[in-house]
Amino acid sequence: MHDTLCSYYTDSEDITNYMASMLEVNDGDVILEPSAGSGLFIDELLRTNKTVHIDGLDIDKKAIAILKEKYKNNPSVNIRETDTLFDSELDKFQQTDLWLKNTDTLFDEELDFFESVGGHYSKVIGNPPYGAWQDYEKRDLLKKKYIGQYVKETYSLFLLRCISVLKMHGKLSFIIPDTFMFLNLHHKLRSFLLTKSKISEILIFPSKFFPGVSFGYSNLSIITLERTDKKSALENEIKIYKGFKNSSEFALLHSSENKLPKYIESYTLKQDDILKTSQHRFILAEKSENTIIVNSEKTLGDVADIVTGFYSGDNTRFIRVKDKSVKGSKNYDVVDSDKISNEKSLYGIENMQEAYIPYVKSSSKTKYAKDDDEWFVRWDKETVKYYNSNKKSRFQNSSFYFRKGICIPMVKSSSINAFLMENKVFDQSIVGIFPRDENKMLYVLGLMNSDVINKIIHIINPTANNSSNYIKQIPYKEPCEQKLIEISDLVKEALLLTRNHNLNELSSIHKKINSYFTEIYAA
């Protein structure tokens, strides 16, 4: 069952205190909480003791009912459940008003009107839903309303929506996943942010700071911004902080002592510079690494085809494992050795009713070469015909099946183990790298196992996946012909040592290869 709301209610005073303080709430502010939830941001706004008007919206009727009950006996708050946010007396309130509306923030027609007149709210604060499932009909509507945006992710649409209903120079503070800074899917959102707002500060921190939430694929972030014109936006410099060990450290950022622990990293990025980078990506790196990424004349995608592989549509039915000692083999049957074929054909193995071929599905324990075949995919002629006709199967990038190439797993780890693949089909969980000049194969294999590229990959996309589109963006440098030959010879030696399980000598050779690439990318 899909979670249609994905609401994670904020329950951290460090977070709510920081966000409210960044808004600088004043008497007379008109404030929007677009996903009011349990009211913790409303509580924080009330604690400022300012006379403000708050519109608390939520798509969940139960949440609105709970909020109404929660605040009904508060004498300092005029609360009302409403169907409309319009009121000609709005600017004349004498005490704090809290209006609660059960509505879909992304489609609310009154918010459409506020956007059309150049904004309505002076402040917006919130923790919008992220990762919520959108049915296909709603996705179609969202695509029409938020043209060009990634509509499968709700938090980005809330961010767009809420900036659009801010008055000029109004402020917003949101807690959202940090993926908006890096993922290609959000490049249009980044363009909007960088040209329509001045981002004052972004904090990046582990999701465990946020009670009840734990993401494996990304961190959380708090973004605070001010709506502004394009000229002011592009001149703005953003302060970005990461490396926090505890949410209590947020308060140190603006304390009078202004002393931060050494482990908290800080970056200052000009919005105009970010806008000029590929995909408008936020690059959080030291100056030397930033220069390599931004100023690279070539990328790996310029010299190699980089693709993902095959999907059967039903892995437990069509995939087999060597034996049950293989990691991840729990739900898979062991292959019958009599049914294994080493033939190579895109049309399937003939003369065998049930045939399996070696299959690259998992990561490697070692760099350069992978252990013996562990996985096998069914590949007789009738089954291959089925793959080509079945809607769930993905017979994608088949021109690269059975070719010599370099593999890395799509799921990121602290250190990449790139390995050579020959005469096999590879899984969609594997990124295949196929140098257009096969004479550069060993050089690229060494490159992908180097420390410098491992670090750059994590900078380009700090989230959990190494998808092909990010691997294509790796800066590519080549040395002189002589050095290229020397590196290739060392990689050839590393391959032999890996296959012979001579790990002691391999370590020494790998250090030499690594030092070459450190020198090449430092030049």
C-alpha positions as CSV (number, residue, x, y, z in Angstrom):
1,M,0.0,0.0,0.0
2,H,1.3,3.4,-0.9
3,D,1.5,6.2,1.7
4,T,-0.5,9.0,0.1
5,L,0.4,11.7,2.7
6,C,3.9,11.0,4.0
7,S,3.5,13.6,6.7
8,Y,6.4,13.6,9.3
9,Y,5.3,15.8,12.1
10,T,8.1,17.9,13.6
11,D,9.0,17.2,17.2
12,S,12.2,19.0,17.9
13,E,12.4,22.3,19.7
14,D,15.9,22.9,18.3
15,I,14.5,22.7,14.8
16,T,11.3,24.7,15.4
17,N,13.2,27.4,17.4
18,Y,15.8,27.8,14.7
19,M,13.3,28.0,11.9
20,A,11.0,30.5,13.6
21,S,14.0,32.7,14.6
22,M,15.2,32.7,10.9
23,L,11.8,34.1,9.9
24,E,12.1,37.1,12.3
25,V,8.4,37.2,13.1
26,N,7.0,40.7,13.6
27,D,3.6,42.1,14.7
28,G,1.2,42.2,11.7
29,D,2.8,39.3,9.9
30,V,0.5,37.2,7.7
31,I,2.0,33.6,8.0
32,L,1.2,30.4,6.1
33,E,1.7,26.9,7.5
34,P,0.9,24.9,4.4
35,S,1.0,21.4,6.1
36,A,0.0,22.2,9.6
37,G,0.1,18.7,10.9
38,S,0.1,18.6,14.7
39,G,0.7,22.3,15.0
40,L,4.3,22.4,16.3
41,F,5.3,25.3,14.1
42,I,2.1,27.1,15.1
43,D,3.1,26.5,18.7
44,E,6.5,28.1,17.9
45,L,4.9,31.1,16.2
46,L,2.6,31.6,19.2
47,R,5.6,31.6,21.5
48,T,7.0,34.7,19.8
49,N,4.1,36.6,21.5
50,K,3.6,38.6,18.3
51,T,0.2,39.6,17.0
52,V,0.0,37.8,13.7
53,H,-2.4,36.1,11.4
54,I,-1.7,32.4,10.7
55,D,-3.3,30.3,8.0
56,G,-2.9,26.6,8.9
57,L,-3.7,24.3,5.9
58,D,-3.8,20.6,5.8
59,I,-5.1,18.0,3.4
60,D,-6.0,15.7,6.4
61,K,-9.4,16.4,7.9
62,K,-8.4,14.7,11.1
63,A,-5.4,17.0,11.5
64,I,-7.6,20.1,11.2
65,A,-10.0,18.7,13.8
66,I,-7.2,18.0,16.2
67,L,-5.8,21.5,15.7
68,K,-9.2,23.1,16.3
69,E,-9.5,21.2,19.6
70,K,-5.9,21.9,20.6
71,Y,-6.3,25.7,20.5
72,K,-9.9,26.2,21.3
73,N,-9.3,27.2,24.9
74,N,-6.3,29.5,24.2
75,P,-7.6,33.0,25.2
76,S,-4.8,34.8,23.2
77,V,-5.8,33.2,19.9
78,N,-8.8,33.8,17.8
79,I,-9.3,30.4,16.1
80,R,-11.7,29.5,13.3
81,E,-12.1,26.6,10.9
82,T,-12.9,28.1,7.6
83,D,-13.5,27.4,3.9
84,T,-12.0,30.7,2.7
85,L,-8.8,32.6,3.5
86,F,-10.3,35.8,2.2
87,D,-11.5,38.5,4.6
88,S,-11.7,42.3,4.1
89,E,-11.0,42.8,7.8
90,L,-7.8,40.8,7.6
91,D,-5.5,43.7,8.1
92,K,-7.5,45.0,11.1
93,F,-7.0,42.1,13.6
94,Q,-6.3,43.1,17.1
95,Q,-5.1,39.7,18.4
96,T,-3.5,36.6,16.9
97,D,-5.7,34.9,14.4
98,L,-5.4,31.2,13.5
99,W,-7.5,30.1,10.6
100,L,-7.6,26.4,9.8
101,K,-8.5,25.1,6.4
102,N,-8.9,21.6,5.2
103,T,-7.5,21.8,1.6
104,D,-4.9,20.5,-0.8
105,T,-2.3,23.2,-0.7
106,L,-1.0,22.3,-4.2
107,F,-4.4,22.9,-5.8
108,D,-6.1,25.4,-3.5
109,E,-7.8,28.1,-5.7
110,E,-7.3,30.9,-3.2
111,L,-3.6,30.3,-3.2
112,D,-3.8,30.5,-7.0
113,F,-5.3,33.9,-6.6
114,F,-2.6,35.0,-4.1
115,E,0.0,33.9,-6.6
116,S,-1.7,35.9,-9.4
117,V,-1.6,39.1,-7.4
118,G,2.1,38.9,-6.6
119,G,1.8,37.2,-3.2
120,H,-0.1,37.5,0.0
121,Y,2.0,36.1,2.9
122,S,4.9,37.9,4.6
123,K,6.2,34.6,6.1
124,V,5.9,30.8,5.4
125,I,7.1,28.1,7.7
126,G,6.6,24.3,7.3
127,N,7.6,20.7,7.0
128,P,5.9,19.7,3.8
129,P,5.3,16.1,3.0
130,Y,8.0,14.2,1.1
131,G,7.9,11.0,-0.7
132,A,4.1,10.9,-0.8
133,W,2.6,8.6,-3.4
134,Q,0.7,10.5,-6.1
135,D,-1.8,8.5,-8.1
136,Y,-1.4,8.7,-11.9
137,E,-4.5,10.9,-12.4
138,K,-3.2,13.4,-9.8
139,R,0.3,13.3,-11.4
140,D,-1.2,14.3,-14.7
141,L,-2.9,17.3,-13.0
142,L,0.3,18.3,-11.3
143,K,2.2,18.1,-14.5
144,K,-0.2,20.6,-16.1
145,K,-0.1,22.9,-13.1
146,Y,3.6,22.7,-12.4
147,I,5.0,22.5,-15.9
148,G,8.5,21.0,-16.2
149,Q,8.7,20.1,-12.5
150,Y,9.4,16.7,-11.0
151,V,5.8,15.9,-9.8
152,K,6.6,12.5,-8.2
153,E,8.2,14.3,-5.2
154,T,5.8,16.5,-3.2
155,Y,8.2,18.6,-1.1
156,S,9.6,20.4,-4.2
157,L,6.1,21.3,-5.4
158,F,5.2,22.7,-1.9
159,L,8.4,24.8,-2.0
160,L,7.5,26.2,-5.4
161,R,3.9,26.8,-4.4
162,C,4.8,28.6,-1.2
163,I,7.4,30.9,-2.7
164,S,4.8,31.9,-5.3
165,V,2.4,33.1,-2.6
166,L,5.0,35.1,-0.7
167,K,5.0,38.8,-1.0
168,M,8.2,40.4,-2.4
169,H,10.8,40.2,0.4
170,G,8.7,37.8,2.3
171,K,10.6,35.0,4.1
172,L,10.2,31.2,4.0
173,S,11.8,28.5,6.2
174,F,11.2,24.8,5.2
175,I,12.6,21.5,6.4
176,I,13.0,19.2,3.4
177,P,15.3,16.4,2.1
178,D,18.6,17.8,0.8
179,T,18.1,16.1,-2.6
180,F,16.8,19.4,-4.1
181,M,20.4,20.5,-4.1
182,F,21.9,17.7,-6.2
183,L,19.4,15.5,-8.1
184,N,19.1,16.1,-11.9
185,L,15.3,15.7,-11.6
186,H,15.3,19.0,-9.5
187,H,17.3,21.2,-11.9
188,K,14.3,23.3,-12.8
189,L,13.5,23.8,-9.2
190,R,17.0,24.9,-8.6
191,S,16.8,27.4,-11.4
192,F,13.6,28.8,-9.9
193,L,15.1,29.1,-6.4
194,L,18.3,30.7,-7.7
195,T,16.5,33.4,-9.8
196,K,13.4,34.1,-7.7
197,S,14.8,34.1,-4.1
198,K,17.8,35.0,-2.0
199,I,18.7,31.9,-0.1
200,S,20.1,33.0,3.2
201,E,21.1,29.7,4.8
202,I,20.9,26.0,4.3
203,L,21.6,23.5,7.1
204,I,22.2,19.8,6.2
205,F,21.9,17.2,8.8
206,P,21.1,13.5,9.4
207,S,17.4,12.5,9.2
208,K,17.8,10.9,12.7
209,F,17.7,14.5,14.2
210,F,14.1,14.5,13.2
211,P,12.1,12.1,15.4
212,G,10.4,9.3,13.6
213,V,12.2,9.8,10.2
214,S,15.1,7.8,8.9
215,F,16.2,8.1,5.2
216,G,18.8,5.8,3.8
217,Y,19.0,7.8,0.5
218,S,19.6,11.4,1.7
219,N,20.0,13.9,4.6
220,L,17.4,16.4,5.7
221,S,17.9,20.2,5.3
222,I,16.5,23.4,6.5
223,I,16.3,26.1,3.8
224,T,15.6,29.8,4.6
225,L,15.1,32.3,1.8
226,E,13.6,35.6,0.9
227,R,11.5,36.2,-2.2
228,T,13.3,38.8,-4.4
229,D,14.0,39.9,-8.0
230,K,16.4,38.1,-10.3
231,K,19.2,40.7,-10.0
232,S,19.3,40.6,-6.2
233,A,19.0,36.8,-6.3
234,L,22.0,36.3,-8.5
235,E,24.1,38.7,-6.4
236,N,23.3,36.8,-3.2
237,E,25.7,34.5,-1.4
238,I,24.4,31.4,0.4
239,K,25.8,30.1,3.7
240,I,25.6,26.3,3.8
241,Y,26.5,24.2,6.9
242,K,26.8,20.5,7.3
243,G,28.5,18.0,9.7
244,F,26.3,18.6,12.7
245,K,26.4,16.0,15.4
246,N,23.4,17.2,17.3
247,S,20.5,19.6,16.5
248,S,21.3,21.7,19.6
249,E,24.3,22.9,17.5
250,F,21.9,24.9,15.3
251,A,21.7,27.6,18.0
252,L,25.5,28.2,17.7
253,L,25.2,29.6,14.2
254,H,23.8,32.9,15.3
255,S,25.1,33.1,18.9
256,S,27.1,36.1,20.0
257,E,30.2,34.0,20.4
258,N,29.9,32.7,16.8
259,K,32.2,29.7,17.5
260,L,31.4,26.5,15.7
261,P,33.0,23.1,16.4
262,K,35.7,22.3,13.8
263,Y,33.7,19.3,12.5
264,I,30.9,21.6,11.2
265,E,31.7,22.4,7.6
266,S,30.7,25.7,6.1
267,Y,30.5,26.8,2.5
268,T,29.7,30.1,0.9
269,L,28.3,29.9,-2.7
270,K,27.2,32.7,-4.9
271,Q,23.8,32.0,-6.5
272,D,25.0,33.2,-10.0
273,D,27.9,30.7,-9.8
274,I,25.6,27.9,-8.9
275,L,23.3,28.8,-11.8
276,K,26.2,28.5,-14.2
277,T,27.1,24.9,-13.2
278,S,25.8,21.9,-15.0
279,Q,22.2,21.2,-13.9
280,H,22.6,24.2,-11.5
281,R,23.9,21.8,-8.9
282,F,25.2,22.9,-5.5
283,I,28.8,21.7,-5.3
284,L,29.9,21.4,-1.7
285,A,33.7,20.9,-2.0
286,E,37.0,22.4,-1.4
287,K,38.1,25.0,-3.9
288,S,40.5,22.6,-5.8
289,E,37.7,19.9,-6.2
290,N,35.2,22.5,-7.1
291,T,37.5,23.8,-9.8
292,I,38.0,20.3,-11.2
293,I,34.3,19.7,-11.5
294,V,33.3,23.2,-12.8
295,N,36.2,23.8,-15.2
296,S,36.5,20.3,-16.7
297,E,36.7,20.4,-20.5
298,K,35.6,16.8,-20.9
299,T,33.4,14.5,-18.9
300,L,33.4,10.7,-18.8
301,G,30.2,10.8,-20.8
302,D,32.1,12.4,-23.7
303,V,34.4,9.4,-24.0
304,A,32.3,6.5,-23.0
305,D,28.8,5.1,-23.3
306,I,27.3,4.8,-19.8
307,V,24.1,2.8,-19.4
308,T,22.1,0.6,-17.0
309,G,21.2,-2.9,-17.8
310,F,18.5,-5.5,-18.0
311,Y,15.5,-6.2,-15.8
312,S,13.6,-9.5,-16.1
313,G,10.3,-8.1,-14.7
314,D,10.2,-10.9,-12.1
315,N,13.6,-11.6,-10.7
316,T,12.7,-14.5,-8.4
317,R,11.2,-16.3,-11.4
318,F,14.1,-15.8,-13.8
319,I,17.2,-15.2,-11.8
320,R,19.2,-18.0,-10.2
321,V,22.1,-18.0,-7.7
322,K,25.3,-20.1,-7.6
323,D,24.6,-21.2,-4.0
324,K,23.1,-19.9,-0.8
325,S,26.3,-18.4,0.4
326,V,25.9,-15.5,-2.0
327,K,24.8,-12.3,-0.4
328,G,21.2,-11.5,-1.1
329,S,20.3,-15.0,-2.3
330,K,17.6,-15.7,0.3
331,N,14.6,-15.6,-2.0
332,Y,16.4,-17.1,-5.1
333,D,16.7,-20.7,-6.3
334,V,20.1,-22.3,-6.9
335,V,20.9,-22.7,-10.5
336,D,21.1,-26.2,-12.1
337,S,24.7,-26.5,-13.4
338,D,23.5,-28.6,-16.3
339,K,21.4,-25.6,-17.5
340,I,24.2,-23.1,-17.6
341,S,25.3,-22.0,-21.1
342,N,28.3,-19.8,-22.1
343,E,26.8,-19.0,-25.5
344,K,26.2,-15.3,-26.3
345,S,23.1,-14.3,-28.2
346,L,20.7,-11.4,-27.9
347,Y,18.0,-13.8,-29.2
348,G,18.5,-16.5,-26.6
349,I,20.1,-19.9,-26.4
350,E,18.8,-22.3,-28.9
351,N,18.5,-26.1,-28.4
352,M,17.9,-25.7,-24.7
353,Q,14.4,-25.6,-23.2
354,E,15.7,-23.9,-20.0
355,A,19.0,-22.1,-20.2
356,Y,20.9,-19.7,-17.9
357,I,23.9,-17.5,-18.6
358,P,26.3,-15.7,-16.2
359,Y,24.7,-12.4,-15.0
360,V,26.3,-9.3,-13.4
361,K,23.9,-8.4,-10.6
362,S,25.8,-7.5,-7.5
363,S,28.8,-5.4,-6.5
364,S,32.3,-6.8,-6.2
365,K,34.3,-7.4,-3.0
366,T,37.5,-6.3,-4.8
367,K,38.5,-3.7,-7.3
368,Y,39.4,-4.4,-10.9
369,A,38.0,-7.9,-11.2
370,K,35.0,-9.7,-9.8
371,D,34.9,-13.2,-8.2
372,D,33.6,-16.2,-10.0
373,D,30.0,-16.0,-11.4
374,E,27.5,-15.8,-8.6
375,W,24.3,-14.9,-10.5
376,F,22.6,-16.3,-13.6
377,V,19.6,-15.2,-15.7
378,R,17.3,-17.4,-17.7
379,W,18.2,-16.9,-21.4
380,D,16.7,-19.6,-23.6
381,K,15.1,-18.5,-26.8
382,E,11.4,-18.5,-25.6
383,T,12.2,-16.7,-22.4
384,V,14.1,-13.9,-24.3
385,K,11.0,-13.5,-26.6
386,Y,9.0,-13.1,-23.4
387,Y,11.3,-10.4,-22.1
388,N,10.9,-8.5,-25.4
389,S,7.1,-8.6,-25.2
390,N,6.5,-8.3,-21.5
391,K,5.6,-4.8,-20.3
392,K,7.4,-5.2,-16.9
393,S,10.6,-6.5,-18.4
394,R,13.3,-4.0,-19.6
395,F,15.4,-5.2,-22.4
396,Q,17.2,-1.9,-22.3
397,N,20.5,-0.9,-23.8
398,S,20.8,-4.4,-25.3
399,S,23.5,-3.4,-27.8
400,F,25.8,-3.4,-24.8
401,Y,25.0,-6.9,-23.6
402,F,27.9,-9.4,-24.0
403,R,30.4,-6.5,-24.5
404,K,33.5,-5.8,-22.7
405,G,33.0,-2.9,-20.2
406,I,33.5,-1.6,-16.7
407,C,30.8,-2.1,-14.0
408,I,30.0,-0.2,-10.8
409,P,27.0,-0.8,-8.6
410,M,24.3,1.8,-8.7
411,V,23.9,1.7,-4.9
412,K,26.7,3.9,-3.5
413,S,29.2,2.8,-0.9
414,S,32.0,4.6,0.9
415,S,34.5,3.3,-1.7
416,I,33.7,2.2,-5.3
417,N,35.0,-1.2,-6.5
418,A,34.9,-0.9,-10.3
419,F,35.5,-4.2,-12.1
420,L,35.9,-5.5,-15.7
421,M,33.0,-7.3,-17.3
422,E,33.3,-9.5,-20.4
423,N,30.7,-11.5,-22.3
424,K,27.9,-11.0,-19.8
425,V,24.5,-9.4,-19.5
426,F,24.3,-6.9,-16.6
427,D,21.5,-5.9,-14.3
428,Q,19.7,-2.6,-14.1
429,S,21.3,-2.2,-10.6
430,I,24.7,-2.0,-12.4
431,V,26.0,1.0,-14.3
432,G,28.0,-0.2,-17.3
433,I,30.8,2.0,-18.7
434,F,31.9,1.3,-22.2
435,P,34.9,3.5,-23.5
436,R,34.4,4.3,-27.1
437,D,38.1,3.8,-27.6
438,E,38.7,0.3,-26.3
439,N,42.4,1.0,-26.0
440,K,41.4,3.3,-23.0
441,M,39.5,0.5,-21.2
442,L,42.2,-0.3,-18.7
443,Y,42.9,3.4,-18.1
444,V,39.2,4.1,-17.3
445,L,39.1,1.0,-15.1
446,G,42.0,2.4,-13.1
447,L,40.3,5.9,-13.1
448,M,37.0,4.5,-11.7
449,N,38.9,2.8,-8.8
450,S,40.9,5.9,-7.9
451,D,40.4,7.9,-4.7
452,V,40.0,11.2,-6.5
453,I,37.1,9.9,-8.6
454,N,35.4,8.3,-5.6
455,K,35.5,11.7,-3.9
456,I,34.2,13.5,-6.9
457,I,31.3,11.1,-7.3
458,H,30.2,11.8,-3.7
459,I,30.4,15.5,-4.4
460,I,28.4,15.4,-7.6
461,N,25.7,13.4,-6.0
462,P,25.9,12.9,-2.2
463,T,22.7,10.8,-2.2
464,A,22.6,7.0,-2.2
465,N,22.6,6.2,-5.9
466,N,25.3,6.3,-8.7
467,S,22.9,6.5,-11.6
468,S,24.3,6.6,-15.1
469,N,23.4,10.3,-15.5
470,Y,25.7,11.3,-12.6
471,I,28.6,9.0,-13.7
472,K,28.4,10.7,-17.1
473,Q,29.3,14.0,-15.4
474,I,32.6,12.9,-13.9
475,P,35.4,15.1,-15.1
476,Y,37.7,13.2,-17.5
477,K,41.4,13.9,-17.9
478,E,44.0,12.0,-19.8
479,P,47.8,12.2,-19.3
480,C,50.4,12.0,-22.1
481,E,50.6,8.8,-24.1
482,Q,53.5,7.4,-22.2
483,K,51.8,7.8,-18.8
484,L,48.6,6.4,-20.2
485,I,50.5,3.2,-21.3
486,E,52.2,3.0,-17.9
487,I,48.8,3.2,-16.1
488,S,47.2,0.7,-18.4
489,D,50.1,-1.8,-17.8
490,L,49.7,-1.3,-14.0
491,V,45.9,-1.9,-14.3
492,K,46.6,-5.1,-16.3
493,E,48.8,-6.3,-13.5
494,A,46.2,-5.4,-10.9
495,L,43.6,-7.5,-12.9
496,L,45.9,-10.5,-12.8
497,L,46.7,-10.1,-9.1
498,T,43.0,-9.8,-8.3
499,R,42.0,-12.9,-10.3
500,N,44.8,-14.8,-8.5
501,H,43.7,-13.5,-5.1
502,N,47.1,-12.0,-4.5
503,L,45.8,-9.1,-2.4
504,N,49.1,-8.0,-0.8
505,E,50.8,-7.3,-4.1
506,L,47.5,-5.8,-5.4
507,S,47.5,-3.2,-2.6
508,S,50.9,-2.0,-3.6
509,I,50.0,-1.8,-7.3
510,H,46.7,0.0,-6.5
511,K,48.6,2.6,-4.5
512,K,50.8,3.3,-7.6
513,I,47.7,3.6,-9.9
514,N,46.0,5.8,-7.4
515,S,49.0,8.2,-7.1
516,Y,49.0,8.6,-10.9
517,F,45.4,9.8,-10.9
518,T,46.0,12.1,-7.9
519,E,48.8,13.7,-9.9
520,I,46.7,13.9,-13.1
521,Y,43.7,15.6,-11.5
522,A,45.9,18.0,-9.4
523,A,47.4,19.4,-12.6
